[in-house]
Amino acid sequence: MADSNLTGLTTSTFILNGIPGLEAAHIWISIPFFFAYLIGLVGNCGLLYLIWIEETLHRPMYYFLSMLSITDIAATTTVIPKAMCIFWLKLKETNFNACLVQMFFIHTFAGMESGVLMLMAVDRYVAISYPLRYTTILTHAIITAAGLLNFLRGMIVAAPFPLWAKRLPYCRGNVIPHTYCDHMSVVKLACASIRVDAIYGLTAAGLVGGLDILCISFSYVMILRAVLGLSSKEARSKAFSTCTAHICAILSTYTPAFFTFFAHRFGGHHIAPYAHIIMANLYLLLPPMLNPIIYGVKIKQIRDGVLKLFRGRKAGSAHGI
C-alpha cells in the first residue's frame, strides 16, 4: 500500500537553483561562463569550416577532430543556454520531461566525447605505426562506421538514466541544486531507493570512460614502442609532436570529469556544493573552449590553414578596394 502511494508522488516541474551558496554572484559567474561558451562555439565552428574547405585537412585525423568539435558544440549547447537563463533571467523552472531529455543528451554527448578521444588515440597509433597504409586502413567507410557506432553507444548507455529516473517517486521537493539536470542530482530528490541508479551510474562510467581510457593507454603504449623504434631523432620528435595536442585534449576532458564523477558519489560533505557545481560546468565548458586552441597551436596544418584563410580574405578585400 505504501508503494502504491509513493508511485503517485511525481512532480511536474523541477527548479534548477544554479550554484548553491553563490546565488548573489550568479550574474558575475555568468560572464566567464558565457564567454567560455562563446569562444568554444566560435572556435569549433571555425575549425569545422576550415576542415570542410581546406583539402589538405581531408584526412582521418581531421575527420575525427570534426567529430570532437560537433560533440563539444552539442554538449555545451545542451546546458549553457539554460544556465544563462538561470543566471540572467531567473528562469529556474524546467518541465519534468524536459529535464529528463536534457539528462539523456548530457550523458549521450559525454559518452561520445570519451569515445571520440579513444578513436583519435587509435588514429594516432595507425598513423605512426603504419604511415604508408594510414589512409587505406582508416577509409571513409571505417571512419563513418566508427563515428556512428560511437553515437549509438552513447545513446544506448545514456538511455537508462532518464528512463529509471522517470519511474521514481519524488517527494523530497523539486529544487535541484545545479545548473542542469544531472542524473544523480535529480534522483537524490526521490523518496525511493536509488541504489540501482547509483550502481548503473558506476557501471556506465566503467563501461564507457574506463574502457576508453584503457584503449587510449594501450594505444599510447603501442605508439611509444613504435616511436622508440624509429632510427631518426627528428622522426621521433615529429611523431611525438603529433600526439601532444591529443594528450592535452585528454587532460582537459578527463580531469574535470573525474573530479565531478567522484565528488558526486564519494565527496560527501568534504567538498563544498558550489565547488562541485562549478567543476561540473567546467567539465562541459573547458574542453570545447580549449580543444580548438590546443589543435590550432599544436598542429601546423591547422595553423597554415588559418593563415591561408585570413590571407585569402585580406587579398579579396584589397582586390575589392
N, C-alpha and C positions, 0 to 999 in steps of 0.2 A: 504493500500500500504506500509505503514511504517512497519507494522508487517511482511509482506512477505519479505521485505528486511532484517529484523532482523533475520529471520529464516535461512538465508543463511550464517550468520556470525558465523562460527564454527571453532575452532582451531583444528588442528590435533595432536598437542603436547602441553604439559604443561612443564614449567620449575619449578622444586622444588628447591627453593632457600636456603633451610636449615634453619638456625636460624638467623632471620633478626637482623642486628646490631652487630652480633658476627661472621661474616664470616671469619675474620682474625684468630679467635680462634677455627675454626672448627676442626683442627687436634688435639687440646688438649681436646676439648669437646668429641671427638670420643673415647678417651681412656677409660674414665669411662663408657660410653655407651656400648662400645664393651665388656668390662669385666663384666658389669652387665648382658648383653645378654648371655655371655658365662657361667657365674655362673648359670643363670636361666636355660639354656639349659641342662647343665650337671646335675644340681640338680634335675630337673623334670624328665629327662631320668633315672637318678639313682633311683628316687622314684618309677617310673613306673616299672622298672626292679625288685626292691625289693618287691613291691606288687605282681608282677607276680610270683616270685619264692618262696616267703615265705607263706606257707599255713595258718599260724596264722593271716595273714593280708587279707585273703579271706572273708571279712565281708563287709556289706553295707557301713559303714563309709569310708573304704579304696577304694571301688569302686567309690564312689563319689569324693574322693580325686584324683583318677586316671583321672576322667573326668576333674577336675580342672587343673591338670598338662597338659593334652593334649590340653586343651583350651589355657592355658598360652603359651605353645610352639608354637601353631599355630598363636596366636595373635602377638607375638613378631617377629616371622619369616616372617610374612606378611609385617612388617615395617622396622626392623632394618637392614637387608642386603642392602636394597635400601638406607637407611640413611648412611650407611658406604660408599657406592659408591659415595654419595654426598660429604661426609667429606674427603675421602681419594683420590678419583679419579676425582672429579669434574664432575661426570656423572649426571648432573641435569635434563636432558631431559627425559620425560616419555610420552609414547603414550597416547592419549586421552582415548581410550578404556581400556588400561592397568590401567590407573588412576581410572577409574570407577570400574574396577574389584577389585582393592585394597580397594577402598572405601567400596564396598559391604562386603568384608571379614572382614575389621576392625570393622564395625558395627555389623556384624554377631557374631564375637567372643566376642565383648564387651557385647552384649546381653546374650550370652551363659555364660560368666563368672559370670554375675549377677545372672542368673538362677541357676547355679551350687551352688553358695553360699546360695541361697534360699533353694535348695534341701538339702544341708548339715545342715541347721538350722532345717528343718523338721526331718532329720535323727537323730539329737541330741535330739529332743523332743520325738521321738518314743523310742529311746534307754533309756532315763531317765524315761519316764512315763510308758512304757510297756517293761521293760527289759526281761521278760520271753517270750514275744511274738515278740521280736525285729526282729529276722531272719524270722519268719513266716509272719510278716506284710510286711517287705521290702524284698520280694523274688527277685530272679534274673530277673524274668519277669517284676516285677514292676520297678526295677532299670533300666532295659534296656528301657522300655517304657518311663520312666521319662526322661532319657538321650536323647532319640530320639525326644520326644516332645519338649524338651528344644532346641535342634539343629534346629528343624523345625520352632519353634517360632522365633529364632534368624534370620534365613534366611528370613522368611516372613516379619518380621518387617524391616529388612535391605534392602530388595529388592527395595522399592520405592525411596531410596536415590539416587542410580545411575540412575534409570530409569527417574526420574524427572530432575536430573542434566543433563542428555543427551539431553533432549528436549530444554534446554535453549540456547539462542544465546550468544556467548561470544565475546565481543568487547572491554573489558577493559584490554586488554593484556592477556598474558598467563603465567605470573610469579606468582607462589603460594608461599607465604612467610611461608613455612612449610617444614618439612622433609618427610611428607607423604600426601596423598590425602584425607584430612579431608573434610567432606561434606560441612561445612559452609565456609571453606577456598576456596573451588572450586567455589561454587555458587555465592560468592561475586564478582567474576570476570564477572558475567553475566550482560548484559545490558537490562534485562527484570526484572519484579517484581519477587522477591524470597520469597514473603510473604507465599505462600503455603509451600515452602520448610522449612521455619523457623517454621511455625505452626506445620508441621508434625514432625520436629525435637523435639519440645517441647512435642508433643503428644506421640511420640515414647518413649522418656525418661520417661514420666509419666507412660505409659503402662508397660514398662519393669522395669526400675530402681525403680520407685515409688511403683509399685505393689510388686516387690520383697522385697523392704525394709519394706513394710507393713507386708508381710508374715513373714519375718525374725523377726520383732519386736513382732508380735503376738506369734510366736514360742517361743521366749525368755521369754515373759510374762508367757506362759504356763509352760516353763521349770522352771522358778523361783518359781511358785506355787508348782510344783512337788517337787523341791529340798527342799523348806522350809517345806514341809510336811514330809520329812524324819526324823526319830527319832534319828538316829545316826549322831553326828557331823562329824565323819570320812566319813560316806557315803555322807553327804552334800558336804564336801570338795572334795571328789573324783569326784562327779557329776559335780561340778563347774569346776574342773580342765580339764575335757574332753571338755569343751566349750571354754576355753581360747584361744586355737590355732585357732579355727574358728572365734572368735571375733577379734583376731589380723589380720587374713586374710581379714575380712570385712573392717577393718580400713585401711589396706594397699591398698585396691582396691577402696573403695568409696571416700576416702579423696581427692586424686588427680583427681578422676573422676568428683566430684562435682566442684572442682576448675576450671577444664578445661571447663566443660559444661557452668557454669555461666559466666566465664570470656569471653568466645567466644560470648555470647549473650548479656551480660549486662555490661561487663567490660569497654567497650568503650575505652577512652583514659587514663583511670585511671591505667591500667596495662600495663607495657612495653611489646611490642610484643615478645621480646626474652624470658621474664619470662613465658608468656603463652605457647610458643612453647616448652620450656624446660619441663614445667609441663605436657604438653600433651604427651611428650615422656616418662616422669617418670611414667605416668599413665599406659603405656604399659610395662615398664621395671621393676618397683618396685614389683608388685605382683608376677610375675614369679620368680624373684630373691629371694624374701623373703619367699614365701609360703613353699618351701622345708625346709628352715632353721627353720621357725616357727614350722612346724609339726615335724621336726627332733628333736628339742629341747623340745617341749611340750609333745609329745606323746611317752610314754615309749615303746610301742610295736615297733614303728619305730626305736627308739634308739637301742633296743635289736636286731632288725633285721639287722641293720647296723653293730653292733658289731659282731654278728654271721657270717655275710658275710665276714668281714675282718679277723676274726679268722680262718674261713674255708680256706681263701686264704693263710694265713700265714702257716697254718698246711700243706696245699697242697705243698707250696713252700719248706717247711722244709723236707717233705717226698721225694720231687723230688731231693733235695740235698743229 
